[in-house]
Amino acid sequence: MMSTQPFRLEDLMDILEDKAGLPASDRTADASLTFTEIGLDSLAFLALQATLESRYGFELPDESLQNATFREIVDAVNERLEKVKA
């Protein structure tokens, strides 16, 4: 049986709204979108990284995920969380 992921798209949207200035009206449930597609830039990605580091103790790799879809980012965060727990 698959466990539910500890980090979800909703968590990502919360961080982007709280820390990266994403307007609440621009939140999305479409995990196939990217930062640029919802009007965010590299500073938003840096804000996400800083929040993940302070909250969970790790950063996402800089370049590889900056143009990733939200699904890829959520998967990467969950992958890191699994490694941290192990």
PDB file of N, CA, C and O in Angstrom:
ATOM      1  N   MET A   1       0.844  -1.188   0.000  1.00  0.00           N
ATOM      2  CA  MET A   1       0.000   0.000   0.000  1.00  0.00           C
ATOM      3  C   MET A   1       0.886   1.248   0.000  1.00  0.00           C
ATOM      4  O   MET A   1       1.850   1.329   0.761  1.00  0.00           O
ATOM      5  N   MET A   2       0.564   2.196  -0.836  1.00  0.00           N
ATOM      6  CA  MET A   2       1.358   3.427  -0.910  1.00  0.00           C
ATOM      7  C   MET A   2       0.984   4.372   0.228  1.00  0.00           C
ATOM      8  O   MET A   2      -0.187   4.552   0.563  1.00  0.00           O
ATOM      9  N   SER A   3       2.011   4.959   0.802  1.00  0.00           N
ATOM     10  CA  SER A   3       1.732   5.943   1.848  1.00  0.00           C
ATOM     11  C   SER A   3       1.451   7.292   1.193  1.00  0.00           C
ATOM     12  O   SER A   3       1.894   7.561   0.077  1.00  0.00           O
ATOM     13  N   THR A   4       0.719   8.117   1.897  1.00  0.00           N
ATOM     14  CA  THR A   4       0.462   9.447   1.352  1.00  0.00           C
ATOM     15  C   THR A   4       1.722  10.277   1.498  1.00  0.00           C
ATOM     16  O   THR A   4       2.470  10.125   2.464  1.00  0.00           O
ATOM     17  N   GLN A   5       1.947  11.134   0.558  1.00  0.00           N
ATOM     18  CA  GLN A   5       3.154  11.941   0.584  1.00  0.00           C
ATOM     19  C   GLN A   5       3.052  12.998   1.677  1.00  0.00           C
ATOM     20  O   GLN A   5       2.012  13.637   1.839  1.00  0.00           O
ATOM     21  N   PRO A   6       4.141  13.179   2.426  1.00  0.00           N
ATOM     22  CA  PRO A   6       4.115  14.179   3.489  1.00  0.00           C
ATOM     23  C   PRO A   6       4.073  15.614   2.958  1.00  0.00           C
ATOM     24  O   PRO A   6       3.530  16.505   3.612  1.00  0.00           O
ATOM     25  N   PHE A   7       4.640  15.832   1.784  1.00  0.00           N
ATOM     26  CA  PHE A   7       4.672  17.168   1.194  1.00  0.00           C
ATOM     27  C   PHE A   7       3.797  17.147  -0.050  1.00  0.00           C
ATOM     28  O   PHE A   7       4.023  16.347  -0.958  1.00  0.00           O
ATOM     29  N   ARG A   8       2.799  18.022  -0.094  1.00  0.00           N
ATOM     30  CA  ARG A   8       1.822  18.006  -1.193  1.00  0.00           C
ATOM     31  C   ARG A   8       1.885  19.312  -1.981  1.00  0.00           C
ATOM     32  O   ARG A   8       2.535  20.275  -1.574  1.00  0.00           O
ATOM     33  N   LEU A   9       1.202  19.319  -3.105  1.00  0.00           N
ATOM     34  CA  LEU A   9       1.122  20.522  -3.934  1.00  0.00           C
ATOM     35  C   LEU A   9       0.559  21.683  -3.118  1.00  0.00           C
ATOM     36  O   LEU A   9       1.001  22.823  -3.262  1.00  0.00           O
ATOM     37  N   GLU A  10      -0.405  21.393  -2.273  1.00  0.00           N
ATOM     38  CA  GLU A  10      -1.000  22.431  -1.429  1.00  0.00           C
ATOM     39  C   GLU A  10       0.056  23.072  -0.513  1.00  0.00           C
ATOM     40  O   GLU A  10       0.043  24.282  -0.287  1.00  0.00           O
ATOM     41  N   ASP A  11       0.970  22.237   0.011  1.00  0.00           N
ATOM     42  CA  ASP A  11       2.057  22.759   0.857  1.00  0.00           C
ATOM     43  C   ASP A  11       2.970  23.677   0.050  1.00  0.00           C
ATOM     44  O   ASP A  11       3.404  24.724   0.530  1.00  0.00           O
ATOM     45  N   LEU A  12       3.251  23.266  -1.184  1.00  0.00           N
ATOM     46  CA  LEU A  12       4.081  24.091  -2.061  1.00  0.00           C
ATOM     47  C   LEU A  12       3.408  25.433  -2.326  1.00  0.00           C
ATOM     48  O   LEU A  12       4.057  26.477  -2.267  1.00  0.00           O
ATOM     49  N   MET A  13       2.115  25.410  -2.616  1.00  0.00           N
ATOM     50  CA  MET A  13       1.378  26.658  -2.864  1.00  0.00           C
ATOM     51  C   MET A  13       1.369  27.543  -1.612  1.00  0.00           C
ATOM     52  O   MET A  13       1.476  28.765  -1.719  1.00  0.00           O
ATOM     53  N   ASP A  14       1.240  26.932  -0.428  1.00  0.00           N
ATOM     54  CA  ASP A  14       1.289  27.699   0.824  1.00  0.00           C
ATOM     55  C   ASP A  14       2.613  28.442   0.944  1.00  0.00           C
ATOM     56  O   ASP A  14       2.643  29.629   1.270  1.00  0.00           O
ATOM     57  N   ILE A  15       3.712  27.732   0.677  1.00  0.00           N
ATOM     58  CA  ILE A  15       5.037  28.356   0.769  1.00  0.00           C
ATOM     59  C   ILE A  15       5.152  29.484  -0.246  1.00  0.00           C
ATOM     60  O   ILE A  15       5.629  30.571   0.082  1.00  0.00           O
ATOM     61  N   LEU A  16       4.717  29.232  -1.477  1.00  0.00           N
ATOM     62  CA  LEU A  16       4.837  30.259  -2.519  1.00  0.00           C
ATOM     63  C   LEU A  16       3.979  31.475  -2.206  1.00  0.00           C
ATOM     64  O   LEU A  16       4.362  32.604  -2.514  1.00  0.00           O
ATOM     65  N   GLU A  17       2.829  31.256  -1.600  1.00  0.00           N
ATOM     66  CA  GLU A  17       1.970  32.379  -1.233  1.00  0.00           C
ATOM     67  C   GLU A  17       2.573  33.150  -0.052  1.00  0.00           C
ATOM     68  O   GLU A  17       2.614  34.380  -0.062  1.00  0.00           O
ATOM     69  N   ASP A  18       3.036  32.417   0.960  1.00  0.00           N
ATOM     70  CA  ASP A  18       3.551  33.057   2.175  1.00  0.00           C
ATOM     71  C   ASP A  18       4.917  33.704   1.981  1.00  0.00           C
ATOM     72  O   ASP A  18       5.171  34.790   2.503  1.00  0.00           O
ATOM     73  N   LYS A  19       5.795  33.044   1.233  1.00  0.00           N
ATOM     74  CA  LYS A  19       7.198  33.471   1.180  1.00  0.00           C
ATOM     75  C   LYS A  19       7.625  34.078  -0.145  1.00  0.00           C
ATOM     76  O   LYS A  19       8.611  34.813  -0.194  1.00  0.00           O
ATOM     77  N   ALA A  20       6.903  33.784  -1.222  1.00  0.00           N
ATOM     78  CA  ALA A  20       7.367  34.213  -2.542  1.00  0.00           C
ATOM     79  C   ALA A  20       6.419  35.204  -3.198  1.00  0.00           C
ATOM     80  O   ALA A  20       6.612  35.575  -4.356  1.00  0.00           O
ATOM     81  N   GLY A  21       5.399  35.635  -2.470  1.00  0.00           N
ATOM     82  CA  GLY A  21       4.517  36.661  -2.998  1.00  0.00           C
ATOM     83  C   GLY A  21       3.501  36.203  -4.020  1.00  0.00           C
ATOM     84  O   GLY A  21       2.973  37.020  -4.774  1.00  0.00           O
ATOM     85  N   LEU A  22       3.217  34.906  -4.059  1.00  0.00           N
ATOM     86  CA  LEU A  22       2.199  34.415  -4.992  1.00  0.00           C
ATOM     87  C   LEU A  22       0.827  34.899  -4.527  1.00  0.00           C
ATOM     88  O   LEU A  22       0.420  34.602  -3.404  1.00  0.00           O
ATOM     89  N   PRO A  23       0.109  35.640  -5.373  1.00  0.00           N
ATOM     90  CA  PRO A  23      -1.240  36.061  -4.976  1.00  0.00           C
ATOM     91  C   PRO A  23      -2.139  34.837  -4.778  1.00  0.00           C
ATOM     92  O   PRO A  23      -2.059  33.871  -5.537  1.00  0.00           O
ATOM     93  N   ALA A  24      -2.983  34.886  -3.765  1.00  0.00           N
ATOM     94  CA  ALA A  24      -3.874  33.753  -3.471  1.00  0.00           C
ATOM     95  C   ALA A  24      -4.687  33.358  -4.703  1.00  0.00           C
ATOM     96  O   ALA A  24      -4.986  32.181  -4.906  1.00  0.00           O
ATOM     97  N   SER A  25      -5.039  34.339  -5.512  1.00  0.00           N
ATOM     98  CA  SER A  25      -5.851  34.058  -6.705  1.00  0.00           C
ATOM     99  C   SER A  25      -5.069  33.288  -7.771  1.00  0.00           C
ATOM    100  O   SER A  25      -5.663  32.729  -8.693  1.00  0.00           O
ATOM    101  N   ASP A  26      -3.729  33.257  -7.646  1.00  0.00           N
ATOM    102  CA  ASP A  26      -2.901  32.539  -8.620  1.00  0.00           C
ATOM    103  C   ASP A  26      -2.511  31.136  -8.164  1.00  0.00           C
ATOM    104  O   ASP A  26      -1.824  30.415  -8.887  1.00  0.00           O
ATOM    105  N   ARG A  27      -2.946  30.752  -6.970  1.00  0.00           N
ATOM    106  CA  ARG A  27      -2.677  29.378  -6.517  1.00  0.00           C
ATOM    107  C   ARG A  27      -3.271  28.415  -7.539  1.00  0.00           C
ATOM    108  O   ARG A  27      -4.289  28.710  -8.166  1.00  0.00           O
ATOM    109  N   THR A  28      -2.634  27.273  -7.699  1.00  0.00           N
ATOM    110  CA  THR A  28      -3.126  26.317  -8.683  1.00  0.00           C
ATOM    111  C   THR A  28      -3.124  24.906  -8.119  1.00  0.00           C
ATOM    112  O   THR A  28      -2.324  24.579  -7.243  1.00  0.00           O
ATOM    113  N   ALA A  29      -4.012  24.085  -8.617  1.00  0.00           N
ATOM    114  CA  ALA A  29      -4.034  22.663  -8.282  1.00  0.00           C
ATOM    115  C   ALA A  29      -3.497  21.859  -9.461  1.00  0.00           C
ATOM    116  O   ALA A  29      -3.533  20.628  -9.451  1.00  0.00           O
ATOM    117  N   ASP A  30      -2.997  22.562 -10.477  1.00  0.00           N
ATOM    118  CA  ASP A  30      -2.464  21.914 -11.672  1.00  0.00           C
ATOM    119  C   ASP A  30      -0.971  21.669 -11.482  1.00  0.00           C
ATOM    120  O   ASP A  30      -0.159  22.584 -11.627  1.00  0.00           O
ATOM    121  N   ALA A  31      -0.620  20.435 -11.160  1.00  0.00           N
ATOM    122  CA  ALA A  31       0.769  20.094 -10.853  1.00  0.00           C
ATOM    123  C   ALA A  31       1.663  20.073 -12.089  1.00  0.00           C
ATOM    124  O   ALA A  31       2.877  19.911 -11.968  1.00  0.00           O
ATOM    125  N   SER A  32       1.079  20.234 -13.273  1.00  0.00           N
ATOM    126  CA  SER A  32       1.899  20.211 -14.488  1.00  0.00           C
ATOM    127  C   SER A  32       2.433  21.598 -14.845  1.00  0.00           C
ATOM    128  O   SER A  32       3.189  21.743 -15.807  1.00  0.00           O
ATOM    129  N   LEU A  33       2.046  22.613 -14.079  1.00  0.00           N
ATOM    130  CA  LEU A  33       2.528  23.972 -14.341  1.00  0.00           C
ATOM    131  C   LEU A  33       3.916  24.190 -13.747  1.00  0.00           C
ATOM    132  O   LEU A  33       4.395  23.396 -12.937  1.00  0.00           O
ATOM    133  N   THR A  34       4.551  25.287 -14.169  1.00  0.00           N
ATOM    134  CA  THR A  34       5.876  25.648 -13.662  1.00  0.00           C
ATOM    135  C   THR A  34       5.811  27.036 -13.027  1.00  0.00           C
ATOM    136  O   THR A  34       4.797  27.728 -13.115  1.00  0.00           O
ATOM    137  N   PHE A  35       6.914  27.430 -12.385  1.00  0.00           N
ATOM    138  CA  PHE A  35       6.993  28.760 -11.771  1.00  0.00           C
ATOM    139  C   PHE A  35       6.638  29.855 -12.771  1.00  0.00           C
ATOM    140  O   PHE A  35       5.811  30.721 -12.487  1.00  0.00           O
ATOM    141  N   THR A  36       7.270  29.810 -13.942  1.00  0.00           N
ATOM    142  CA  THR A  36       7.054  30.862 -14.939  1.00  0.00           C
ATOM    143  C   THR A  36       5.613  30.915 -15.402  1.00  0.00           C
ATOM    144  O   THR A  36       5.074  31.993 -15.652  1.00  0.00           O
ATOM    145  N   GLU A  37       4.990  29.759 -15.515  1.00  0.00           N
ATOM    146  CA  GLU A  37       3.613  29.708 -16.015  1.00  0.00           C
ATOM    147  C   GLU A  37       2.607  30.350 -15.061  1.00  0.00           C
ATOM    148  O   GLU A  37       1.517  30.734 -15.486  1.00  0.00           O
ATOM    149  N   ILE A  38       2.956  30.473 -13.781  1.00  0.00           N
ATOM    150  CA  ILE A  38       2.045  31.183 -12.872  1.00  0.00           C
ATOM    151  C   ILE A  38       2.616  32.542 -12.471  1.00  0.00           C
ATOM    152  O   ILE A  38       2.163  33.159 -11.507  1.00  0.00           O
ATOM    153  N   GLY A  39       3.620  33.001 -13.229  1.00  0.00           N
ATOM    154  CA  GLY A  39       4.112  34.362 -13.044  1.00  0.00           C
ATOM    155  C   GLY A  39       5.178  34.538 -11.980  1.00  0.00           C
ATOM    156  O   GLY A  39       5.414  35.659 -11.529  1.00  0.00           O
ATOM    157  N   LEU A  40       5.833  33.451 -11.565  1.00  0.00           N
ATOM    158  CA  LEU A  40       6.904  33.563 -10.575  1.00  0.00           C
ATOM    159  C   LEU A  40       8.262  33.476 -11.254  1.00  0.00           C
ATOM    160  O   LEU A  40       8.394  32.918 -12.343  1.00  0.00           O
ATOM    161  N   ASP A  41       9.275  34.043 -10.588  1.00  0.00           N
ATOM    162  CA  ASP A  41      10.614  34.050 -11.176  1.00  0.00           C
ATOM    163  C   ASP A  41      11.599  33.284 -10.296  1.00  0.00           C
ATOM    164  O   ASP A  41      11.202  32.573  -9.372  1.00  0.00           O
ATOM    165  N   SER A  42      12.882  33.440 -10.595  1.00  0.00           N
ATOM    166  CA  SER A  42      13.907  32.705  -9.860  1.00  0.00           C
ATOM    167  C   SER A  42      13.968  33.120  -8.395  1.00  0.00           C
ATOM    168  O   SER A  42      14.389  32.327  -7.553  1.00  0.00           O
ATOM    169  N   LEU A  43      13.559  34.337  -8.073  1.00  0.00           N
ATOM    170  CA  LEU A  43      13.535  34.758  -6.669  1.00  0.00           C
ATOM    171  C   LEU A  43      12.518  33.939  -5.882  1.00  0.00           C
ATOM    172  O   LEU A  43      12.737  33.637  -4.709  1.00  0.00           O
ATOM    173  N   ALA A  44      11.421  33.583  -6.516  1.00  0.00           N
ATOM    174  CA  ALA A  44      10.421  32.734  -5.865  1.00  0.00           C
ATOM    175  C   ALA A  44      11.006  31.353  -5.583  1.00  0.00           C
ATOM    176  O   ALA A  44      10.738  30.752  -4.543  1.00  0.00           O
ATOM    177  N   PHE A  45      11.808  30.860  -6.526  1.00  0.00           N
ATOM    178  CA  PHE A  45      12.450  29.557  -6.324  1.00  0.00           C
ATOM    179  C   PHE A  45      13.429  29.631  -5.158  1.00  0.00           C
ATOM    180  O   PHE A  45      13.507  28.707  -4.349  1.00  0.00           O
ATOM    181  N   LEU A  46      14.179  30.736  -5.072  1.00  0.00           N
ATOM    182  CA  LEU A  46      15.115  30.920  -3.954  1.00  0.00           C
ATOM    183  C   LEU A  46      14.370  30.993  -2.627  1.00  0.00           C
ATOM    184  O   LEU A  46      14.836  30.454  -1.623  1.00  0.00           O
ATOM    185  N   ALA A  47      13.224  31.651  -2.615  1.00  0.00           N
ATOM    186  CA  ALA A  47      12.413  31.723  -1.395  1.00  0.00           C
ATOM    187  C   ALA A  47      11.930  30.327  -0.999  1.00  0.00           C
ATOM    188  O   ALA A  47      11.902  29.985   0.184  1.00  0.00           O
ATOM    189  N   LEU A  48      11.553  29.529  -1.991  1.00  0.00           N
ATOM    190  CA  LEU A  48      11.141  28.150  -1.728  1.00  0.00           C
ATOM    191  C   LEU A  48      12.300  27.370  -1.124  1.00  0.00           C
ATOM    192  O   LEU A  48      12.126  26.660  -0.133  1.00  0.00           O
ATOM    193  N   GLN A  49      13.485  27.502  -1.720  1.00  0.00           N
ATOM    194  CA  GLN A  49      14.656  26.793  -1.212  1.00  0.00           C
ATOM    195  C   GLN A  49      14.959  27.175   0.233  1.00  0.00           C
ATOM    196  O   GLN A  49      15.211  26.307   1.069  1.00  0.00           O
ATOM    197  N   ALA A  50      14.936  28.467   0.522  1.00  0.00           N
ATOM    198  CA  ALA A  50      15.236  28.934   1.877  1.00  0.00           C
ATOM    199  C   ALA A  50      14.224  28.376   2.877  1.00  0.00           C
ATOM    200  O   ALA A  50      14.591  27.989   3.986  1.00  0.00           O
ATOM    201  N   THR A  51      12.965  28.336   2.485  1.00  0.00           N
ATOM    202  CA  THR A  51      11.922  27.811   3.370  1.00  0.00           C
ATOM    203  C   THR A  51      12.104  26.318   3.602  1.00  0.00           C
ATOM    204  O   THR A  51      11.975  25.846   4.732  1.00  0.00           O
ATOM    205  N   LEU A  52      12.401  25.570   2.542  1.00  0.00           N
ATOM    206  CA  LEU A  52      12.624  24.129   2.697  1.00  0.00           C
ATOM    207  C   LEU A  52      13.818  23.867   3.598  1.00  0.00           C
ATOM    208  O   LEU A  52      13.799  22.954   4.423  1.00  0.00           O
ATOM    209  N   GLU A  53      14.867  24.683   3.433  1.00  0.00           N
ATOM    210  CA  GLU A  53      16.060  24.489   4.253  1.00  0.00           C
ATOM    211  C   GLU A  53      15.748  24.743   5.724  1.00  0.00           C
ATOM    212  O   GLU A  53      16.150  23.959   6.584  1.00  0.00           O
ATOM    213  N   SER A  54      15.036  25.827   6.022  1.00  0.00           N
ATOM    214  CA  SER A  54      14.746  26.126   7.426  1.00  0.00           C
ATOM    215  C   SER A  54      13.715  25.160   8.014  1.00  0.00           C
ATOM    216  O   SER A  54      13.789  24.814   9.193  1.00  0.00           O
ATOM    217  N   ARG A  55      12.765  24.729   7.205  1.00  0.00           N
ATOM    218  CA  ARG A  55      11.697  23.859   7.711  1.00  0.00           C
ATOM    219  C   ARG A  55      12.106  22.391   7.789  1.00  0.00           C
ATOM    220  O   ARG A  55      11.765  21.694   8.745  1.00  0.00           O
ATOM    221  N   TYR A  56      12.840  21.927   6.774  1.00  0.00           N
ATOM    222  CA  TYR A  56      13.141  20.494   6.680  1.00  0.00           C
ATOM    223  C   TYR A  56      14.628  20.163   6.737  1.00  0.00           C
ATOM    224  O   TYR A  56      14.990  18.994   6.875  1.00  0.00           O
ATOM    225  N   GLY A  57      15.495  21.166   6.634  1.00  0.00           N
ATOM    226  CA  GLY A  57      16.924  20.911   6.750  1.00  0.00           C
ATOM    227  C   GLY A  57      17.622  20.499   5.467  1.00  0.00           C
ATOM    228  O   GLY A  57      18.712  19.930   5.524  1.00  0.00           O
ATOM    229  N   PHE A  58      17.031  20.769   4.312  1.00  0.00           N
ATOM    230  CA  PHE A  58      17.710  20.492   3.042  1.00  0.00           C
ATOM    231  C   PHE A  58      17.275  21.494   1.988  1.00  0.00           C
ATOM    232  O   PHE A  58      16.232  22.137   2.103  1.00  0.00           O
ATOM    233  N   GLU A  59      18.101  21.608   0.958  1.00  0.00           N
ATOM    234  CA  GLU A  59      17.779  22.461  -0.196  1.00  0.00           C
ATOM    235  C   GLU A  59      17.531  21.575  -1.400  1.00  0.00           C
ATOM    236  O   GLU A  59      18.027  20.451  -1.476  1.00  0.00           O
ATOM    237  N   LEU A  60      16.772  22.085  -2.324  1.00  0.00           N
ATOM    238  CA  LEU A  60      16.636  21.413  -3.616  1.00  0.00           C
ATOM    239  C   LEU A  60      17.831  21.811  -4.462  1.00  0.00           C
ATOM    240  O   LEU A  60      18.365  22.909  -4.301  1.00  0.00           O
ATOM    241  N   PRO A  61      18.260  20.931  -5.365  1.00  0.00           N
ATOM    242  CA  PRO A  61      19.355  21.317  -6.258  1.00  0.00           C
ATOM    243  C   PRO A  61      18.957  22.551  -7.065  1.00  0.00           C
ATOM    244  O   PRO A  61      17.862  22.610  -7.625  1.00  0.00           O
ATOM    245  N   ASP A  62      19.841  23.519  -7.117  1.00  0.00           N
ATOM    246  CA  ASP A  62      19.534  24.811  -7.744  1.00  0.00           C
ATOM    247  C   ASP A  62      18.963  24.708  -9.138  1.00  0.00           C
ATOM    248  O   ASP A  62      17.776  24.940  -9.365  1.00  0.00           O
ATOM    249  N   GLU A  63      19.820  24.358 -10.055  1.00  0.00           N
ATOM    250  CA  GLU A  63      19.471  24.477 -11.467  1.00  0.00           C
ATOM    251  C   GLU A  63      18.434  23.464 -11.913  1.00  0.00           C
ATOM    252  O   GLU A  63      17.547  23.786 -12.704  1.00  0.00           O
ATOM    253  N   SER A  64      18.540  22.252 -11.416  1.00  0.00           N
ATOM    254  CA  SER A  64      17.751  21.173 -12.004  1.00  0.00           C
ATOM    255  C   SER A  64      16.246  21.355 -11.851  1.00  0.00           C
ATOM    256  O   SER A  64      15.483  20.887 -12.696  1.00  0.00           O
ATOM    257  N   LEU A  65      15.805  22.023 -10.792  1.00  0.00           N
ATOM    258  CA  LEU A  65      14.360  22.099 -10.569  1.00  0.00           C
ATOM    259  C   LEU A  65      13.753  23.469 -10.832  1.00  0.00           C
ATOM    260  O   LEU A  65      12.542  23.645 -10.705  1.00  0.00           O
ATOM    261  N   GLN A  66      14.575  24.432 -11.194  1.00  0.00           N
ATOM    262  CA  GLN A  66      14.040  25.780 -11.378  1.00  0.00           C
ATOM    263  C   GLN A  66      12.984  25.846 -12.481  1.00  0.00           C
ATOM    264  O   GLN A  66      12.053  26.647 -12.400  1.00  0.00           O
ATOM    265  N   ASN A  67      13.123  25.014 -13.503  1.00  0.00           N
ATOM    266  CA  ASN A  67      12.142  25.001 -14.596  1.00  0.00           C
ATOM    267  C   ASN A  67      11.256  23.758 -14.556  1.00  0.00           C
ATOM    268  O   ASN A  67      10.582  23.432 -15.533  1.00  0.00           O
ATOM    269  N   ALA A  68      11.266  23.074 -13.420  1.00  0.00           N
ATOM    270  CA  ALA A  68      10.496  21.839 -13.279  1.00  0.00           C
ATOM    271  C   ALA A  68       9.018  22.143 -13.058  1.00  0.00           C
ATOM    272  O   ALA A  68       8.641  23.254 -12.683  1.00  0.00           O
ATOM    273  N   THR A  69       8.201  21.136 -13.298  1.00  0.00           N
ATOM    274  CA  THR A  69       6.777  21.280 -12.975  1.00  0.00           C
ATOM    275  C   THR A  69       6.615  21.190 -11.462  1.00  0.00           C
ATOM    276  O   THR A  69       7.510  20.723 -10.758  1.00  0.00           O
ATOM    277  N   PHE A  70       5.473  21.638 -10.977  1.00  0.00           N
ATOM    278  CA  PHE A  70       5.219  21.555  -9.540  1.00  0.00           C
ATOM    279  C   PHE A  70       5.212  20.099  -9.074  1.00  0.00           C
ATOM    280  O   PHE A  70       5.648  19.806  -7.961  1.00  0.00           O
ATOM    281  N   ARG A  71       4.721  19.188  -9.913  1.00  0.00           N
ATOM    282  CA  ARG A  71       4.728  17.759  -9.557  1.00  0.00           C
ATOM    283  C   ARG A  71       6.161  17.284  -9.343  1.00  0.00           C
ATOM    284  O   ARG A  71       6.437  16.566  -8.382  1.00  0.00           O
ATOM    285  N   GLU A  72       7.073  17.676 -10.228  1.00  0.00           N
ATOM    286  CA  GLU A  72       8.471  17.262 -10.088  1.00  0.00           C
ATOM    287  C   GLU A  72       9.089  17.833  -8.811  1.00  0.00           C
ATOM    288  O   GLU A  72       9.878  17.164  -8.144  1.00  0.00           O
ATOM    289  N   ILE A  73       8.731  19.057  -8.481  1.00  0.00           N
ATOM    290  CA  ILE A  73       9.250  19.675  -7.257  1.00  0.00           C
ATOM    291  C   ILE A  73       8.709  18.950  -6.029  1.00  0.00           C
ATOM    292  O   ILE A  73       9.468  18.636  -5.113  1.00  0.00           O
ATOM    293  N   VAL A  74       7.407  18.683  -6.003  1.00  0.00           N
ATOM    294  CA  VAL A  74       6.799  17.968  -4.874  1.00  0.00           C
ATOM    295  C   VAL A  74       7.442  16.584  -4.728  1.00  0.00           C
ATOM    296  O   VAL A  74       7.755  16.160  -3.615  1.00  0.00           O
ATOM    297  N   ASP A  75       7.638  15.883  -5.843  1.00  0.00           N
ATOM    298  CA  ASP A  75       8.274  14.560  -5.798  1.00  0.00           C
ATOM    299  C   ASP A  75       9.697  14.658  -5.260  1.00  0.00           C
ATOM    300  O   ASP A  75      10.118  13.819  -4.464  1.00  0.00           O
ATOM    301  N   ALA A  76      10.438  15.675  -5.688  1.00  0.00           N
ATOM    302  CA  ALA A  76      11.819  15.850  -5.225  1.00  0.00           C
ATOM    303  C   ALA A  76      11.863  16.133  -3.725  1.00  0.00           C
ATOM    304  O   ALA A  76      12.726  15.613  -3.018  1.00  0.00           O
ATOM    305  N   VAL A  77      10.941  16.950  -3.245  1.00  0.00           N
ATOM    306  CA  VAL A  77      10.882  17.245  -1.807  1.00  0.00           C
ATOM    307  C   VAL A  77      10.581  15.963  -1.034  1.00  0.00           C
ATOM    308  O   VAL A  77      11.227  15.683  -0.024  1.00  0.00           O
ATOM    309  N   ASN A  78       9.617  15.194  -1.493  1.00  0.00           N
ATOM    310  CA  ASN A  78       9.270  13.952  -0.801  1.00  0.00           C
ATOM    311  C   ASN A  78      10.418  12.943  -0.829  1.00  0.00           C
ATOM    312  O   ASN A  78      10.630  12.208   0.135  1.00  0.00           O
ATOM    313  N   GLU A  79      11.155  12.911  -1.941  1.00  0.00           N
ATOM    314  CA  GLU A  79      12.323  12.039  -2.048  1.00  0.00           C
ATOM    315  C   GLU A  79      13.361  12.432  -0.994  1.00  0.00           C
ATOM    316  O   GLU A  79      13.922  11.575  -0.310  1.00  0.00           O
ATOM    317  N   ARG A  80      13.606  13.725  -0.875  1.00  0.00           N
ATOM    318  CA  ARG A  80      14.560  14.213   0.131  1.00  0.00           C
ATOM    319  C   ARG A  80      14.070  13.914   1.545  1.00  0.00           C
ATOM    320  O   ARG A  80      14.858  13.531   2.409  1.00  0.00           O
ATOM    321  N   LEU A  81      12.777  14.087   1.781  1.00  0.00           N
ATOM    322  CA  LEU A  81      12.224  13.811   3.113  1.00  0.00           C
ATOM    323  C   LEU A  81      12.412  12.344   3.485  1.00  0.00           C
ATOM    324  O   LEU A  81      12.701  12.026   4.639  1.00  0.00           O
ATOM    325  N   GLU A  82      12.249  11.453   2.510  1.00  0.00           N
ATOM    326  CA  GLU A  82      12.466  10.025   2.765  1.00  0.00           C
ATOM    327  C   GLU A  82      13.912   9.767   3.170  1.00  0.00           C
ATOM    328  O   GLU A  82      14.173   8.995   4.092  1.00  0.00           O
ATOM    329  N   LYS A  83      14.857  10.415   2.480  1.00  0.00           N
ATOM    330  CA  LYS A  83      16.282  10.232   2.787  1.00  0.00           C
ATOM    331  C   LYS A  83      16.611  10.782   4.168  1.00  0.00           C
ATOM    332  O   LYS A  83      17.410  10.200   4.901  1.00  0.00           O
ATOM    333  N   VAL A  84      15.996  11.901   4.518  1.00  0.00           N
ATOM    334  CA  VAL A  84      16.250  12.513   5.820  1.00  0.00           C
ATOM    335  C   VAL A  84      15.740  11.596   6.933  1.00  0.00           C
ATOM    336  O   VAL A  84      16.377  11.464   7.977  1.00  0.00           O
ATOM    337  N   LYS A  85      14.586  10.962   6.701  1.00  0.00           N
ATOM    338  CA  LYS A  85      13.999  10.061   7.702  1.00  0.00           C
ATOM    339  C   LYS A  85      14.805   8.776   7.866  1.00  0.00           C
ATOM    340  O   LYS A  85      14.891   8.217   8.959  1.00  0.00           O
ATOM    341  N   ALA A  86      15.394   8.318   6.764  1.00  0.00           N
ATOM    342  CA  ALA A  86      16.072   7.010   6.751  1.00  0.00           C
ATOM    343  C   ALA A  86      17.295   6.976   7.653  1.00  0.00           C
ATOM    344  O   ALA A  86      17.966   5.948   7.746  1.00  0.00           O
TER     345      ALA A  86
END
